[in-house]
Structure formats: C-alpha cells, structure tokens
Amino acid sequence: MTNEFVEALLMQKSELQTIYRQALVPDEIYKATFLVNNTKRFTYHNRNYRFICCNGNPPKTISPPQEEQELLESENFFARKFASEN
C-alpha cells in the first residue's frame, strides 16, 4: 500500500466504519473493496502471492525440506499450514 492509498483510505474512515460495522470479516475486505472501487485512482495487481501445496486436494502441510525449499524459491510471500518441528 502506498502512502496515497492509506491517506485516501483514512479520509473515508467514518464511511467505512458505517458500511462494515455489521460485516463478519471487515478487516479482510475493506481495503480490497476500497481499492477495487477506486481503480481509476489506484493500480492493483490481481496476485495474492500465497504459496499453497494442494495438487487438486485440500492444502497439505508444508514440511521440510522439499516444500520449504519450493516456497523459498517461489515469488510468494505468504504460506500457511507449516509442520511443527516437535
């Protein structure tokens, strides 16, 4: 997020609070909704940068060393379901 985007978002704070007061997951949708509704002003890239190992099945737990190495070599920033070292 750029400074310009954050400033624009903060200028809409009271409107966003009114809209999302009753939402189930407002923290996950308000920034994305604001961005998509303002595409003439801001540019966004539709890429989530999430690393998921699923191969058509439910996501599997990322365990060392193969999946961890795949994650490090990918362009992804986020991952979930890591194996515990215990």
Secondary structure, 3 states (H helix, E strand, C coil): CCHHHHHHHHHCHHHHHHHHCCCCCHHHHHHHHHHHHCCCCCCCCCCCCEECCCCCCCCCCECCCHHHHHHHHCCCCEECCECCCC
